[in-house]
Amino acid sequence: MKFTALQIAGILEGEVVGNPNAEVYKLAKIEEGTPGSLTFLANPKYIHYIYSTEASIAIVNKSFEPEQPVKTTLIKVEDAYQSFSKLLEYYNQIKLMKSGIEQPSVISEGVVYGTDLYLGSFCYVGQNVKIGNNVKIYPNSFIGDNVVIGDNCVLFAGVRVYSESVLGNHVVIHSGTIIGSDGFGFAPQEDGSYKKVPQIGNVIIEDNVEIGSCSTIDRATLGSTIIRKGVKLDNQIQVAHNVEIGQNTVIASQTGIAGSTKIGKNCMIGGQVGIVGHITIGDNVKIQAQSGIAKSLKDGEVVQGSPAFAYGDFAKSFIHFKNLPKIIKDIEDLKKEK
């Protein structure tokens, strides 16, 4: 899909300096620009690239005045970075502007769906599923029985949504993620074996949630595993049965949350964090990467380590950790002096 400088300037309310009919069909960094690409200049450190870039169009701040000739057509805007971000969002919307039901695909009995549905090839939609307006479900996805999907949701290729799961509006789920698989529930038996405990609850994902690729959110044993509004989950995250994650919390990749733990709102959790089950993490908590959380945390705590403790104490202690061999030697020397 091609766009002219004039069209882009119209979207961004900018001014064209150069050829208004210059066309672009791809995006590039300013230092890697080639003919047909669109780039932007926001950081002064990259100004020298504006004179050598081969990009056909560059978005720049209105305040920018070239000190030597430029080959690229300029679009001058109030804020080049924000304008480029706006353009990326616009471009992404166009890319996702698909509709129609591709074949082969299966739509089971009792399914109800709204306007502008896109259902990619090799998808399966189970019985009594309800799908809202402007939903995009990409190829090779599975939607189990009695699932509810709200408006403006996007499920990328290979997503699995097990039965009874409920998705709100504006939910985005990336490829390979599984919603509603069985929780890890097994009862030990006298002979040393384990008997599976049926997992008959569901998963509820509220509005404006985005979940990265290859993550797993388990259904509850009873009741619901709940992901509240505005939560953002990275790739490869494990959320166990009956966990609740509070509004606008963000969690980085490879974090694992054990069953029945409650996480508050506006928390920030780094990558590779392990959180035990049946604890409560308060609001506005920050957990540094690779921490191990073995007890409940109060509102506003900032922790690091495994087991995790106060971040300030960890930073001070780390100095001693590094100097431990020297500290031990000093102690031994003091003993010898006695």
C-alpha positions as CSV (number, residue, x, y, z in Angstrom):
1,M,0.0,0.0,0.0
2,K,1.4,3.4,-1.1
3,F,1.0,6.8,0.5
4,T,2.0,10.2,-0.9
5,A,3.6,13.0,1.1
6,L,0.4,15.0,0.6
7,Q,-1.7,12.2,2.1
8,I,0.6,11.7,5.0
9,A,0.7,15.5,5.7
10,G,-3.1,15.5,5.7
11,I,-3.2,12.7,8.4
12,L,-0.7,14.5,10.5
13,E,-1.8,18.1,9.8
14,G,1.7,18.9,8.6
15,E,3.4,20.9,5.9
16,V,5.1,19.4,2.9
17,V,8.5,20.8,1.9
18,G,9.5,19.2,-1.3
19,N,7.7,16.9,-3.7
20,P,4.0,16.5,-2.5
21,N,3.7,13.4,-4.8
22,A,6.6,11.5,-3.3
23,E,5.4,8.0,-2.5
24,V,6.3,5.6,0.3
25,Y,5.3,2.0,1.0
26,K,7.5,1.0,3.9
27,L,9.0,2.4,7.1
28,A,12.7,2.8,8.0
29,K,15.2,4.2,10.5
30,I,16.7,7.4,9.2
31,E,20.1,5.9,8.9
32,E,18.7,2.9,7.0
33,G,16.3,4.8,4.7
34,T,16.0,3.6,1.1
35,P,13.9,4.9,-1.8
36,G,10.2,4.3,-1.1
37,S,10.6,4.4,2.7
38,L,9.2,6.9,5.3
39,T,11.4,7.9,8.3
40,F,11.4,10.6,11.0
41,L,13.9,12.9,12.8
42,A,13.2,13.7,16.4
43,N,16.6,13.2,18.2
44,P,19.1,15.9,17.5
45,K,21.9,13.2,17.6
46,Y,20.6,11.9,14.2
47,I,20.4,15.3,12.4
48,H,23.5,14.4,10.2
49,Y,21.5,11.5,8.7
50,I,18.9,13.8,7.3
51,Y,21.5,14.9,4.7
52,S,22.4,11.4,3.6
53,T,19.3,9.3,4.0
54,E,17.8,7.8,0.9
55,A,14.3,7.8,2.4
56,S,11.7,9.3,0.1
57,I,9.9,11.2,3.0
58,A,11.0,12.3,6.4
59,I,8.9,13.7,9.2
60,V,10.6,16.5,11.1
61,N,9.8,19.2,13.7
62,K,8.6,22.5,12.4
63,S,11.6,24.1,14.0
64,F,14.0,22.2,11.9
65,E,15.8,24.2,9.3
66,P,18.3,22.3,7.1
67,E,21.8,23.7,6.9
68,Q,22.6,22.0,3.6
69,P,20.5,20.5,0.8
70,V,18.4,17.4,1.6
71,K,17.2,14.9,-1.0
72,T,14.2,13.7,0.9
73,T,10.8,15.4,1.0
74,L,10.1,16.8,4.4
75,I,6.8,16.9,6.3
76,K,7.0,19.5,9.1
77,V,4.9,18.9,12.2
78,E,4.7,20.1,15.8
79,D,6.2,17.0,17.3
80,A,7.9,14.5,14.9
81,Y,8.1,11.6,17.4
82,Q,4.4,11.9,18.4
83,S,3.4,12.3,14.7
84,F,5.3,9.2,13.7
85,S,3.7,7.2,16.5
86,K,0.3,8.4,15.3
87,L,1.2,7.3,11.8
88,L,2.3,3.9,13.0
89,E,-1.1,3.5,14.8
90,Y,-2.9,4.5,11.6
91,Y,-0.8,2.1,9.5
92,N,-1.5,-0.7,12.0
93,Q,-5.2,-0.1,11.8
94,I,-5.2,-0.3,8.0
95,K,-3.2,-3.6,8.2
96,L,-5.8,-5.0,10.5
97,M,-8.7,-3.8,8.4
98,K,-9.9,-7.2,7.3
99,S,-13.3,-8.7,7.2
100,G,-15.0,-11.8,5.9
101,I,-14.9,-15.5,6.7
102,E,-12.2,-17.5,4.9
103,Q,-12.5,-21.1,4.1
104,P,-12.0,-23.7,5.3
105,S,-13.3,-22.7,8.7
106,V,-15.9,-24.1,11.1
107,I,-18.7,-22.1,12.7
108,S,-20.7,-24.3,15.0
109,E,-24.4,-24.2,16.0
110,G,-25.7,-21.2,17.9
111,V,-22.8,-18.9,17.2
112,V,-23.7,-15.2,17.1
113,Y,-21.3,-12.6,15.7
114,G,-21.4,-8.8,15.0
115,T,-20.5,-6.7,12.0
116,D,-17.1,-6.7,10.2
117,L,-16.0,-10.1,11.6
118,Y,-12.7,-11.4,10.1
119,L,-12.3,-15.2,10.6
120,G,-9.2,-16.5,9.0
121,S,-8.8,-19.9,7.3
122,F,-8.6,-23.1,9.4
123,C,-10.3,-21.5,12.4
124,Y,-12.8,-23.4,14.6
125,V,-15.6,-21.6,16.6
126,G,-17.4,-23.8,19.0
127,Q,-21.1,-23.9,20.0
128,N,-23.0,-20.9,21.4
129,V,-20.0,-18.5,21.0
130,K,-20.9,-14.8,21.1
131,I,-18.6,-12.4,19.1
132,G,-18.9,-8.6,19.1
133,N,-18.4,-6.1,16.3
134,N,-15.1,-5.6,14.4
135,V,-13.4,-8.7,15.8
136,K,-10.4,-10.1,14.0
137,I,-9.5,-13.8,14.5
138,Y,-6.5,-14.8,12.5
139,P,-5.9,-18.2,10.9
140,N,-5.5,-21.5,12.8
141,S,-7.2,-20.2,16.0
142,F,-9.6,-22.1,18.2
143,I,-12.5,-20.7,20.1
144,G,-14.2,-23.2,22.5
145,D,-17.9,-23.6,23.4
146,N,-19.7,-20.7,25.1
147,V,-16.9,-18.2,24.8
148,V,-17.8,-14.5,24.8
149,I,-15.7,-12.0,22.9
150,G,-16.4,-8.3,23.0
151,D,-16.1,-5.6,20.4
152,N,-12.8,-4.6,18.6
153,C,-10.8,-7.6,19.7
154,V,-7.8,-9.0,17.8
155,L,-6.8,-12.7,18.2
156,F,-3.6,-13.3,16.1
157,A,-2.8,-16.6,14.4
158,G,-2.8,-19.7,16.5
159,V,-4.6,-18.4,19.6
160,R,-6.6,-20.9,21.7
161,V,-9.5,-19.7,23.8
162,Y,-10.9,-22.6,25.8
163,S,-14.6,-23.0,26.6
164,E,-16.5,-20.5,28.9
165,S,-13.8,-17.8,28.7
166,V,-15.0,-14.2,28.6
167,L,-13.1,-11.5,26.8
168,G,-14.1,-7.8,27.1
169,N,-13.7,-5.0,24.5
170,H,-10.4,-4.0,22.8
171,V,-8.6,-7.2,23.9
172,V,-5.5,-8.1,21.9
173,I,-4.0,-11.6,22.2
174,H,-0.9,-12.5,20.2
175,S,0.0,-15.8,18.5
176,G,0.4,-19.0,20.4
177,T,-1.3,-17.8,23.6
178,I,-3.7,-20.1,25.4
179,I,-6.6,-18.8,27.5
180,G,-8.5,-21.1,29.8
181,S,-6.4,-24.3,29.9
182,D,-6.7,-26.4,33.0
183,G,-5.1,-25.2,36.2
184,F,-2.4,-27.3,37.8
185,G,-4.6,-29.1,40.2
186,F,-3.6,-32.7,41.3
187,A,-4.4,-34.3,44.7
188,P,-1.7,-36.7,46.1
189,Q,-2.9,-40.2,46.8
190,E,-1.8,-42.7,49.4
191,D,0.1,-44.8,46.8
192,G,2.2,-41.8,45.8
193,S,0.3,-41.1,42.6
194,Y,-1.7,-37.9,41.8
195,K,-5.4,-37.6,41.0
196,K,-6.5,-34.7,38.7
197,V,-8.8,-32.2,40.4
198,P,-11.4,-31.1,37.7
199,Q,-11.0,-27.4,36.8
200,I,-14.5,-26.2,36.1
201,G,-14.1,-22.4,36.5
202,N,-13.2,-20.0,33.7
203,V,-11.0,-17.0,32.7
204,I,-12.3,-13.4,32.5
205,I,-10.3,-10.8,30.6
206,E,-11.6,-7.3,31.0
207,D,-11.4,-4.4,28.5
208,N,-8.2,-3.0,27.0
209,V,-6.0,-5.9,27.9
210,E,-3.0,-7.0,25.7
211,I,-1.4,-10.4,26.1
212,G,1.9,-11.3,24.3
213,S,2.8,-14.4,22.4
214,C,3.0,-17.9,23.9
215,S,1.5,-17.0,27.3
216,T,-0.8,-19.2,29.3
217,I,-3.7,-18.1,31.5
218,D,-5.3,-21.1,33.3
219,R,-8.9,-21.4,34.1
220,A,-10.0,-21.4,37.8
221,T,-10.7,-24.6,39.7
222,L,-13.9,-22.9,40.8
223,G,-14.9,-19.3,40.1
224,S,-12.7,-17.2,37.7
225,T,-9.1,-16.3,36.9
226,I,-9.4,-12.6,36.3
227,I,-7.3,-10.1,34.3
228,R,-8.6,-6.6,35.1
229,K,-8.9,-3.6,32.7
230,G,-5.8,-2.2,31.1
231,V,-3.4,-5.0,32.1
232,K,-0.5,-5.6,29.7
233,L,1.3,-9.0,29.7
234,D,4.5,-9.7,27.8
235,N,5.4,-12.9,26.0
236,Q,5.8,-16.3,27.8
237,I,4.0,-15.6,31.0
238,Q,2.3,-18.2,33.2
239,V,-0.8,-17.1,35.1
240,A,-2.1,-20.0,37.2
241,H,-5.7,-20.9,38.3
242,N,-7.7,-18.4,40.4
243,V,-5.1,-15.6,40.1
244,E,-6.4,-12.1,39.9
245,I,-4.3,-9.3,38.3
246,G,-5.4,-5.7,39.1
247,Q,-6.1,-2.9,36.7
248,N,-3.3,-1.4,34.7
249,T,-0.6,-3.7,36.0
250,V,2.2,-4.6,33.6
251,I,4.3,-7.8,33.7
252,A,7.4,-8.6,31.7
253,S,8.2,-11.9,30.0
254,Q,8.9,-15.3,31.7
255,T,7.2,-14.4,34.9
256,G,5.2,-17.1,36.6
257,I,2.4,-16.5,39.1
258,A,1.2,-19.5,41.2
259,G,-2.4,-20.2,42.0
260,S,-4.8,-18.0,43.9
261,T,-2.4,-15.1,44.2
262,K,-4.0,-11.6,44.1
263,I,-2.0,-8.8,42.5
264,G,-3.1,-5.2,42.9
265,K,-3.5,-2.4,40.4
266,N,-0.8,-0.3,38.8
267,C,2.0,-2.7,39.6
268,M,5.1,-3.2,37.6
269,I,6.7,-6.6,37.5
270,G,10.0,-7.3,35.8
271,G,11.0,-10.4,33.7
272,Q,11.6,-13.8,35.1
273,V,9.9,-13.1,38.4
274,G,8.5,-16.1,40.4
275,I,5.5,-15.5,42.6
276,V,4.2,-18.2,45.0
277,G,0.6,-19.0,45.4
278,H,-2.0,-17.8,47.9
279,I,-0.4,-14.4,48.7
280,T,-1.6,-10.8,48.1
281,I,0.5,-8.1,46.4
282,G,-0.8,-4.6,47.0
283,D,-1.3,-1.7,44.6
284,N,1.6,0.3,43.0
285,V,4.1,-2.4,43.9
286,K,7.4,-2.7,41.8
287,I,9.2,-6.0,41.6
288,Q,12.6,-6.0,39.9
289,A,13.6,-8.7,37.4
290,Q,14.5,-12.2,38.5
291,S,13.0,-11.7,42.0
292,G,11.4,-14.5,44.0
293,I,8.2,-13.4,45.9
294,A,7.5,-15.7,48.8
295,K,5.3,-13.5,50.9
296,S,2.6,-10.9,50.6
297,L,3.7,-7.3,49.8
298,K,2.1,-4.1,51.0
299,D,1.0,-1.1,48.8
300,G,3.9,0.7,47.2
301,E,6.7,-1.7,48.1
302,V,9.7,-1.9,45.8
303,V,11.5,-5.2,46.1
304,Q,14.4,-7.2,44.6
305,G,16.2,-10.5,45.2
306,S,15.2,-14.1,45.8
307,P,13.7,-14.2,48.3
308,A,12.9,-10.6,47.6
309,F,13.4,-7.8,50.1
310,A,13.4,-4.0,50.0
311,Y,15.1,-2.7,46.9
312,G,17.2,-0.1,48.8
313,D,18.4,-2.7,51.3
314,F,19.2,-5.1,48.4
315,A,21.3,-2.4,46.6
316,K,23.3,-1.7,49.8
317,S,23.7,-5.4,50.5
318,F,24.9,-6.1,47.0
319,I,28.0,-4.0,47.7
320,H,28.8,-6.3,50.6
321,F,28.0,-9.4,48.4
322,K,30.7,-8.3,45.9
323,N,33.2,-7.6,48.7
324,L,32.5,-10.8,50.7
325,P,35.9,-12.5,50.0
326,K,37.7,-9.3,51.1
327,I,35.5,-9.0,54.2
328,I,36.2,-12.6,55.2
329,K,40.0,-12.1,54.7
330,D,39.9,-9.0,56.9
331,I,38.1,-10.9,59.6
332,E,40.6,-13.7,59.4
333,D,43.5,-11.2,59.6
334,L,41.9,-9.7,62.7
335,K,41.6,-13.1,64.3
336,K,45.3,-13.7,63.7
337,E,46.2,-10.4,65.3
338,K,44.6,-11.6,68.5
